[in-house]
Amino acid sequence: MTNRTDMTRTSAGYFVSQETGIATDNPIATPQSSPPDILRCAYMELVVTDLAASREFYVDVLGLYVTEEDENTLYLRSTEEFIHHNLVLRKGEVAAVAAFSYRVRSPEELDRAVAFYTELGCDVRRSPDGFVKGVGDSVRVVDPLGFPYEFFYQSDHVERMSWRYDLHIPGELVRLDHFNQVTPDVPRAVKYMQDLGFRVTEDIQDEEGTVYAAWMRRKATVHDTAMTGGDGPRMHHVCFATHEKHNILAICDKLGALRRSDSIERGPGRHGVSNAFYLYLRDPDGHRVEVYTQDYYTGDPDNPVITWDVHDNQRRDWWGNPVVPSWYTDASLVLDLDGNPQPVHVRTDDSEMAVTIGADGFSYTRADENEGKLGNQL
């Protein structure tokens, strides 16, 4: 059971506490070695099957800047970035994620990453020259959850494009904000990420104690990554931030004008979790990309943890709009360090979709109601 006696219900309907209240009965052992000091999520390496189609989507439509490219690889960055890239698109046979990459505080943190993951018995590889262009000495691992993680410090510096207003578009993507990962056992993942130095900012639970998702940070925002309960390991989405809501609306208008509205999977809308304005897109390979703005500061040491009830229909969309089923079911494969797709393991805990979406496939259910917002219409 979730102990809500230690939580305070707010006027907005969610609960706050000083601790997550998330515990696991299947923990990953805590290493004796110190974890690397992670600064932020830095870039994602995606494998795409049609590089030209992906270039059109990410550069021509979304407006990311090209740092470097060749016939097989495209290095992209957002407006405010000064390191070499935030996104690597690499041509391959199977669409998947090759790396969730984090920047660390100093070169010495790479030694700590090697020791930390070696103690965990993970596949650990180090490349003094980096695994991709523009990034130096790097460590890549397959972590205990099956995800390919990278840690690096050195990166080539490139021009920050914030002052190039002559190049900006209405839907300008200004920085990489976060990753979102799908894993079967969220409490197990949370405990491991806490050992890695992450802090929980928000979560979704029910009164029985089932944890459906958790948001975790290193930088002082709502998250650098989130763990979403589902069949995994898979990548749910990669997210770029904009400055204002109108940037997201401009992206929707542009996609409509280009007759590419089928790229829009969900939104625009406002999340309850994170309080951010959002839009979810699917790229030509089906990789999910979120565009996001206006979350909140979390850097104080006593920043309260927010817990949402899974039956609060405003947790995923503050306006109460239902979540399309594909948002719960679809996600990208992830690769091991040899480029092979990782096996996907089935979640055995309750599914958020199953407990909140009605039989019509679109409506949600509340704990005290049998029909959802669209249930009387469909």
Secondary structure as a PSIPRED ss2 file (coil, helix, strand):
# PSIPRED VFORMAT (PSIPRED V4.0)

   1 M C   1.000  0.000  0.000
   2 T C   1.000  0.000  0.000
   3 N C   1.000  0.000  0.000
   4 R H   0.000  1.000  0.000
   5 T H   0.000  1.000  0.000
   6 D H   0.000  1.000  0.000
   7 M C   1.000  0.000  0.000
   8 T E   0.000  0.000  1.000
   9 R E   0.000  0.000  1.000
  10 T C   1.000  0.000  0.000
  11 S C   1.000  0.000  0.000
  12 A C   1.000  0.000  0.000
  13 G C   1.000  0.000  0.000
  14 Y C   1.000  0.000  0.000
  15 F E   0.000  0.000  1.000
  16 V E   0.000  0.000  1.000
  17 S E   0.000  0.000  1.000
  18 Q C   1.000  0.000  0.000
  19 E C   1.000  0.000  0.000
  20 T C   1.000  0.000  0.000
  21 G C   1.000  0.000  0.000
  22 I C   1.000  0.000  0.000
  23 A C   1.000  0.000  0.000
  24 T C   1.000  0.000  0.000
  25 D C   1.000  0.000  0.000
  26 N C   1.000  0.000  0.000
  27 P C   1.000  0.000  0.000
  28 I C   1.000  0.000  0.000
  29 A C   1.000  0.000  0.000
  30 T C   1.000  0.000  0.000
  31 P C   1.000  0.000  0.000
  32 Q C   1.000  0.000  0.000
  33 S C   1.000  0.000  0.000
  34 S C   1.000  0.000  0.000
  35 P C   1.000  0.000  0.000
  36 P C   1.000  0.000  0.000
  37 D C   1.000  0.000  0.000
  38 I E   0.000  0.000  1.000
  39 L E   0.000  0.000  1.000
  40 R E   0.000  0.000  1.000
  41 C E   0.000  0.000  1.000
  42 A E   0.000  0.000  1.000
  43 Y E   0.000  0.000  1.000
  44 M E   0.000  0.000  1.000
  45 E E   0.000  0.000  1.000
  46 L E   0.000  0.000  1.000
  47 V E   0.000  0.000  1.000
  48 V E   0.000  0.000  1.000
  49 T C   1.000  0.000  0.000
  50 D C   1.000  0.000  0.000
  51 L H   0.000  1.000  0.000
  52 A H   0.000  1.000  0.000
  53 A H   0.000  1.000  0.000
  54 S H   0.000  1.000  0.000
  55 R H   0.000  1.000  0.000
  56 E H   0.000  1.000  0.000
  57 F H   0.000  1.000  0.000
  58 Y H   0.000  1.000  0.000
  59 V H   0.000  1.000  0.000
  60 D H   0.000  1.000  0.000
  61 V H   0.000  1.000  0.000
  62 L C   1.000  0.000  0.000
  63 G C   1.000  0.000  0.000
  64 L C   1.000  0.000  0.000
  65 Y E   0.000  0.000  1.000
  66 V E   0.000  0.000  1.000
  67 T E   0.000  0.000  1.000
  68 E E   0.000  0.000  1.000
  69 E E   0.000  0.000  1.000
  70 D C   1.000  0.000  0.000
  71 E C   1.000  0.000  0.000
  72 N C   1.000  0.000  0.000
  73 T E   0.000  0.000  1.000
  74 L E   0.000  0.000  1.000
  75 Y E   0.000  0.000  1.000
  76 L E   0.000  0.000  1.000
  77 R E   0.000  0.000  1.000
  78 S C   1.000  0.000  0.000
  79 T C   1.000  0.000  0.000
  80 E C   1.000  0.000  0.000
  81 E C   1.000  0.000  0.000
  82 F C   1.000  0.000  0.000
  83 I E   0.000  0.000  1.000
  84 H C   1.000  0.000  0.000
  85 H C   1.000  0.000  0.000
  86 N C   1.000  0.000  0.000
  87 L E   0.000  0.000  1.000
  88 V E   0.000  0.000  1.000
  89 L E   0.000  0.000  1.000
  90 R E   0.000  0.000  1.000
  91 K E   0.000  0.000  1.000
  92 G C   1.000  0.000  0.000
  93 E C   1.000  0.000  0.000
  94 V C   1.000  0.000  0.000
  95 A C   1.000  0.000  0.000
  96 A E   0.000  0.000  1.000
  97 V E   0.000  0.000  1.000
  98 A E   0.000  0.000  1.000
  99 A E   0.000  0.000  1.000
 100 F E   0.000  0.000  1.000
 101 S E   0.000  0.000  1.000
 102 Y E   0.000  0.000  1.000
 103 R E   0.000  0.000  1.000
 104 V E   0.000  0.000  1.000
 105 R C   1.000  0.000  0.000
 106 S C   1.000  0.000  0.000
 107 P C   1.000  0.000  0.000
 108 E C   1.000  0.000  0.000
 109 E H   0.000  1.000  0.000
 110 L H   0.000  1.000  0.000
 111 D H   0.000  1.000  0.000
 112 R H   0.000  1.000  0.000
 113 A H   0.000  1.000  0.000
 114 V H   0.000  1.000  0.000
 115 A H   0.000  1.000  0.000
 116 F H   0.000  1.000  0.000
 117 Y H   0.000  1.000  0.000
 118 T H   0.000  1.000  0.000
 119 E H   0.000  1.000  0.000
 120 L C   1.000  0.000  0.000
 121 G C   1.000  0.000  0.000
 122 C C   1.000  0.000  0.000
 123 D E   0.000  0.000  1.000
 124 V E   0.000  0.000  1.000
 125 R E   0.000  0.000  1.000
 126 R E   0.000  0.000  1.000
 127 S E   0.000  0.000  1.000
 128 P C   1.000  0.000  0.000
 129 D C   1.000  0.000  0.000
 130 G C   1.000  0.000  0.000
 131 F C   1.000  0.000  0.000
 132 V C   1.000  0.000  0.000
 133 K C   1.000  0.000  0.000
 134 G C   1.000  0.000  0.000
 135 V E   0.000  0.000  1.000
 136 G C   1.000  0.000  0.000
 137 D C   1.000  0.000  0.000
 138 S E   0.000  0.000  1.000
 139 V E   0.000  0.000  1.000
 140 R E   0.000  0.000  1.000
 141 V E   0.000  0.000  1.000
 142 V E   0.000  0.000  1.000
 143 D C   1.000  0.000  0.000
 144 P C   1.000  0.000  0.000
 145 L C   1.000  0.000  0.000
 146 G C   1.000  0.000  0.000
 147 F C   1.000  0.000  0.000
 148 P E   0.000  0.000  1.000
 149 Y E   0.000  0.000  1.000
 150 E E   0.000  0.000  1.000
 151 F E   0.000  0.000  1.000
 152 F E   0.000  0.000  1.000
 153 Y C   1.000  0.000  0.000
 154 Q C   1.000  0.000  0.000
 155 S E   0.000  0.000  1.000
 156 D C   1.000  0.000  0.000
 157 H E   0.000  0.000  1.000
 158 V C   1.000  0.000  0.000
 159 E C   1.000  0.000  0.000
 160 R C   1.000  0.000  0.000
 161 M C   1.000  0.000  0.000
 162 S C   1.000  0.000  0.000
 163 W C   1.000  0.000  0.000
 164 R C   1.000  0.000  0.000
 165 Y C   1.000  0.000  0.000
 166 D C   1.000  0.000  0.000
 167 L C   1.000  0.000  0.000
 168 H C   1.000  0.000  0.000
 169 I C   1.000  0.000  0.000
 170 P C   1.000  0.000  0.000
 171 G C   1.000  0.000  0.000
 172 E C   1.000  0.000  0.000
 173 L C   1.000  0.000  0.000
 174 V C   1.000  0.000  0.000
 175 R E   0.000  0.000  1.000
 176 L E   0.000  0.000  1.000
 177 D E   0.000  0.000  1.000
 178 H E   0.000  0.000  1.000
 179 F E   0.000  0.000  1.000
 180 N E   0.000  0.000  1.000
 181 Q E   0.000  0.000  1.000
 182 V E   0.000  0.000  1.000
 183 T E   0.000  0.000  1.000
 184 P C   1.000  0.000  0.000
 185 D C   1.000  0.000  0.000
 186 V H   0.000  1.000  0.000
 187 P H   0.000  1.000  0.000
 188 R H   0.000  1.000  0.000
 189 A H   0.000  1.000  0.000
 190 V H   0.000  1.000  0.000
 191 K H   0.000  1.000  0.000
 192 Y H   0.000  1.000  0.000
 193 M H   0.000  1.000  0.000
 194 Q H   0.000  1.000  0.000
 195 D H   0.000  1.000  0.000
 196 L C   1.000  0.000  0.000
 197 G C   1.000  0.000  0.000
 198 F C   1.000  0.000  0.000
 199 R E   0.000  0.000  1.000
 200 V E   0.000  0.000  1.000
 201 T E   0.000  0.000  1.000
 202 E E   0.000  0.000  1.000
 203 D E   0.000  0.000  1.000
 204 I E   0.000  0.000  1.000
 205 Q E   0.000  0.000  1.000
 206 D C   1.000  0.000  0.000
 207 E C   1.000  0.000  0.000
 208 E C   1.000  0.000  0.000
 209 G C   1.000  0.000  0.000
 210 T C   1.000  0.000  0.000
 211 V E   0.000  0.000  1.000
 212 Y E   0.000  0.000  1.000
 213 A E   0.000  0.000  1.000
 214 A E   0.000  0.000  1.000
 215 W E   0.000  0.000  1.000
 216 M E   0.000  0.000  1.000
 217 R E   0.000  0.000  1.000
 218 R C   1.000  0.000  0.000
 219 K C   1.000  0.000  0.000
 220 A C   1.000  0.000  0.000
 221 T C   1.000  0.000  0.000
 222 V C   1.000  0.000  0.000
 223 H C   1.000  0.000  0.000
 224 D C   1.000  0.000  0.000
 225 T E   0.000  0.000  1.000
 226 A E   0.000  0.000  1.000
 227 M E   0.000  0.000  1.000
 228 T E   0.000  0.000  1.000
 229 G E   0.000  0.000  1.000
 230 G C   1.000  0.000  0.000
 231 D C   1.000  0.000  0.000
 232 G E   0.000  0.000  1.000
 233 P C   1.000  0.000  0.000
 234 R E   0.000  0.000  1.000
 235 M E   0.000  0.000  1.000
 236 H E   0.000  0.000  1.000
 237 H E   0.000  0.000  1.000
 238 V E   0.000  0.000  1.000
 239 C E   0.000  0.000  1.000
 240 F E   0.000  0.000  1.000
 241 A E   0.000  0.000  1.000
 242 T C   1.000  0.000  0.000
 243 H C   1.000  0.000  0.000
 244 E C   1.000  0.000  0.000
 245 K H   0.000  1.000  0.000
 246 H H   0.000  1.000  0.000
 247 N H   0.000  1.000  0.000
 248 I H   0.000  1.000  0.000
 249 L H   0.000  1.000  0.000
 250 A H   0.000  1.000  0.000
 251 I H   0.000  1.000  0.000
 252 C H   0.000  1.000  0.000
 253 D H   0.000  1.000  0.000
 254 K H   0.000  1.000  0.000
 255 L H   0.000  1.000  0.000
 256 G H   0.000  1.000  0.000
 257 A H   0.000  1.000  0.000
 258 L C   1.000  0.000  0.000
 259 R C   1.000  0.000  0.000
 260 R C   1.000  0.000  0.000
 261 S H   0.000  1.000  0.000
 262 D H   0.000  1.000  0.000
 263 S H   0.000  1.000  0.000
 264 I E   0.000  0.000  1.000
 265 E E   0.000  0.000  1.000
 266 R E   0.000  0.000  1.000
 267 G E   0.000  0.000  1.000
 268 P E   0.000  0.000  1.000
 269 G E   0.000  0.000  1.000
 270 R E   0.000  0.000  1.000
 271 H C   1.000  0.000  0.000
 272 G C   1.000  0.000  0.000
 273 V H   0.000  1.000  0.000
 274 S H   0.000  1.000  0.000
 275 N H   0.000  1.000  0.000
 276 A C   1.000  0.000  0.000
 277 F E   0.000  0.000  1.000
 278 Y E   0.000  0.000  1.000
 279 L E   0.000  0.000  1.000
 280 Y E   0.000  0.000  1.000
 281 L E   0.000  0.000  1.000
 282 R E   0.000  0.000  1.000
 283 D C   1.000  0.000  0.000
 284 P C   1.000  0.000  0.000
 285 D C   1.000  0.000  0.000
 286 G C   1.000  0.000  0.000
 287 H C   1.000  0.000  0.000
 288 R E   0.000  0.000  1.000
 289 V E   0.000  0.000  1.000
 290 E E   0.000  0.000  1.000
 291 V E   0.000  0.000  1.000
 292 Y E   0.000  0.000  1.000
 293 T E   0.000  0.000  1.000
 294 Q C   1.000  0.000  0.000
 295 D C   1.000  0.000  0.000
 296 Y C   1.000  0.000  0.000
 297 Y C   1.000  0.000  0.000
 298 T C   1.000  0.000  0.000
 299 G C   1.000  0.000  0.000
 300 D C   1.000  0.000  0.000
 301 P C   1.000  0.000  0.000
 302 D C   1.000  0.000  0.000
 303 N C   1.000  0.000  0.000
 304 P C   1.000  0.000  0.000
 305 V E   0.000  0.000  1.000
 306 I E   0.000  0.000  1.000
 307 T E   0.000  0.000  1.000
 308 W E   0.000  0.000  1.000
 309 D E   0.000  0.000  1.000
 310 V C   1.000  0.000  0.000
 311 H C   1.000  0.000  0.000
 312 D C   1.000  0.000  0.000
 313 N C   1.000  0.000  0.000
 314 Q C   1.000  0.000  0.000
 315 R C   1.000  0.000  0.000
 316 R C   1.000  0.000  0.000
 317 D C   1.000  0.000  0.000
 318 W C   1.000  0.000  0.000
 319 W C   1.000  0.000  0.000
 320 G C   1.000  0.000  0.000
 321 N C   1.000  0.000  0.000
 322 P C   1.000  0.000  0.000
 323 V C   1.000  0.000  0.000
 324 V C   1.000  0.000  0.000
 325 P H   0.000  1.000  0.000
 326 S H   0.000  1.000  0.000
 327 W H   0.000  1.000  0.000
 328 Y H   0.000  1.000  0.000
 329 T H   0.000  1.000  0.000
 330 D C   1.000  0.000  0.000
 331 A C   1.000  0.000  0.000
 332 S E   0.000  0.000  1.000
 333 L E   0.000  0.000  1.000
 334 V E   0.000  0.000  1.000
 335 L E   0.000  0.000  1.000
 336 D C   1.000  0.000  0.000
 337 L C   1.000  0.000  0.000
 338 D C   1.000  0.000  0.000
 339 G C   1.000  0.000  0.000
 340 N C   1.000  0.000  0.000
 341 P E   0.000  0.000  1.000
 342 Q C   1.000  0.000  0.000
 343 P C   1.000  0.000  0.000
 344 V C   1.000  0.000  0.000
 345 H E   0.000  0.000  1.000
 346 V C   1.000  0.000  0.000
 347 R C   1.000  0.000  0.000
 348 T C   1.000  0.000  0.000
 349 D C   1.000  0.000  0.000
 350 D C   1.000  0.000  0.000
 351 S C   1.000  0.000  0.000
 352 E H   0.000  1.000  0.000
 353 M H   0.000  1.000  0.000
 354 A H   0.000  1.000  0.000
 355 V H   0.000  1.000  0.000
 356 T H   0.000  1.000  0.000
 357 I E   0.000  0.000  1.000
 358 G C   1.000  0.000  0.000
 359 A C   1.000  0.000  0.000
 360 D C   1.000  0.000  0.000
 361 G C   1.000  0.000  0.000
 362 F C   1.000  0.000  0.000
 363 S C   1.000  0.000  0.000
 364 Y E   0.000  0.000  1.000
 365 T C   1.000  0.000  0.000
 366 R C   1.000  0.000  0.000
 367 A C   1.000  0.000  0.000
 368 D C   1.000  0.000  0.000
 369 E C   1.000  0.000  0.000
 370 N C   1.000  0.000  0.000
 371 E C   1.000  0.000  0.000
 372 G C   1.000  0.000  0.000
 373 K C   1.000  0.000  0.000
 374 L C   1.000  0.000  0.000
 375 G C   1.000  0.000  0.000
 376 N C   1.000  0.000  0.000
 377 Q C   1.000  0.000  0.000
 378 L C   1.000  0.000  0.000
